Amino acid sequence: MLETNNNSHSNHKSNSELPDIPGKRYFTIGEVSELCEVKPHVLRYWEQEFPQLKPAKRRGNRRYYQQHDVLMVRQIRGLLYEQGFTIGGARQKLSEPKQATEPQKTFKRSDQEIVSELCRELEDLLSELST
């Protein structure tokens, strides 16, 4: 079972109230901090706790986040601040395989097909026995 944290984060905005993410390629840690309303030291901590969050590092170890990183920060933020997950619970939730939006096609025969085939076989047996 995934752990949740009962601490109230009512002073945090919901992700839907955060500003739109601009259409640029790279964001500094300060920009991500403002876009996600998460302090820079928290972002650095989350990088250690969530393997999915890996901003590029360049020039003197400066972090450059891309669109997918900003979206991941918002997803982590939502799990922790809105849904009440603990760090461990959020990490586990993010590592779960994504559910397919469409049911996968299976090659199993339906019950109706099996019943129909059995009926045909029984009819064949019955006709053989009656001759």
C-alpha positions in Angstrom: 0.0 0.0 0.0 1.3 3.5 -0.8 2.0 5.7 2.1 0.3 9.1 2.4 1.2 12.0 4.6 -1.5 13.5 6.7 0.2 16.9 7.0 -1.9 19.6 5.5 -0.4 21.6 2.6 -3.4 24.0 2.4 -1.1 27.0 1.9 0.0 25.5 -1.5 -1.8 26.3 -4.7 -3.1 23.3 -6.7 -1.2 22.4 -9.8 -4.2 23.7 -11.9 -3.6 27.2 -10.4 0.1 27.3 -11.4 1.2 29.6 -14.3 1.4 28.1 -17.8 4.8 26.7 -18.8 6.4 28.8 -21.5 7.3 27.1 -24.8 11.0 27.4 -24.3 13.6 24.6 -24.4 15.5 25.1 -21.1 14.6 26.5 -17.7 16.9 27.5 -14.8 16.2 26.2 -11.3 14.9 29.7 -10.4 12.4 29.6 -13.3 11.2 26.1 -12.4 10.9 27.2 -8.8 8.6 30.1 -9.8 6.6 28.0 -12.3 6.0 25.2 -9.8 6.0 27.2 -6.6 8.7 25.0 -5.1 11.8 26.4 -3.5 15.2 25.7 -5.3 16.5 23.7 -2.3 13.4 21.5 -2.5 14.0 20.9 -6.2 17.6 19.8 -5.5 16.4 17.5 -2.8 13.7 15.9 -5.1 16.4 15.3 -7.7 18.1 13.0 -5.1 14.8 11.3 -4.2 13.2 10.8 -7.6 15.2 9.1 -10.3 12.8 10.4 -12.9 13.9 14.0 -12.3 17.2 14.5 -14.0 17.8 18.0 -15.3 20.8 18.5 -17.6 23.8 20.0 -15.8 26.2 22.3 -17.6 28.8 25.1 -16.8 29.7 24.7 -13.2 27.0 22.2 -12.4 24.2 24.6 -13.3 20.9 22.9 -13.8 18.8 23.2 -17.0 15.4 21.8 -16.8 13.4 20.8 -19.9 9.6 20.8 -20.4 9.4 17.1 -19.3 11.3 18.0 -16.2 9.0 20.8 -15.3 6.0 18.5 -15.8 7.6 15.9 -13.6 8.2 18.5 -10.9 4.5 19.4 -11.0 3.5 15.7 -10.9 5.7 15.2 -7.8 4.4 18.4 -6.3 0.8 17.2 -6.9 1.5 13.8 -5.3 3.1 15.3 -2.2 1.2 18.5 -1.6 -2.2 17.8 -3.1 -2.7 14.1 -2.7 -0.7 13.8 0.6 1.8 11.1 -0.4 5.0 10.7 1.5 8.3 10.9 -0.5 8.5 7.1 -0.5 4.9 6.7 -1.5 5.2 9.2 -4.4 8.4 7.5 -5.6 6.6 4.2 -5.7 3.6 5.7 -7.5 5.8 7.3 -10.1 7.7 4.0 -10.7 4.4 2.1 -11.3 3.9 1.2 -15.0 1.4 3.5 -16.7 -2.1 2.1 -17.2 -3.0 1.8 -20.9 -5.8 4.1 -21.9 -7.1 1.5 -24.3 -7.6 -2.1 -23.2 -5.0 -4.4 -24.7 -6.3 -6.8 -27.3 -6.2 -10.4 -26.1 -6.1 -13.5 -28.1 -8.1 -15.5 -25.5 -11.3 -17.1 -26.8 -14.4 -15.7 -25.3 -16.7 -17.9 -23.3 -19.3 -17.7 -26.1 -16.8 -19.1 -28.6 -15.9 -22.0 -26.2 -19.5 -22.8 -25.6 -20.3 -22.7 -29.3 -17.4 -25.1 -30.0 -18.5 -27.5 -27.3 -22.0 -27.5 -28.6 -20.7 -28.4 -32.1 -18.6 -31.2 -30.7 -21.5 -32.6 -28.7 -23.8 -32.4 -31.7 -21.2 -34.3 -33.7 -20.9 -37.0 -31.0 -24.7 -37.2 -30.8 -25.0 -37.7 -34.5 -22.3 -40.4 -34.4 -24.0 -42.2 -31.6 -27.4 -42.2 -33.3 -26.1 -43.8 -36.5 
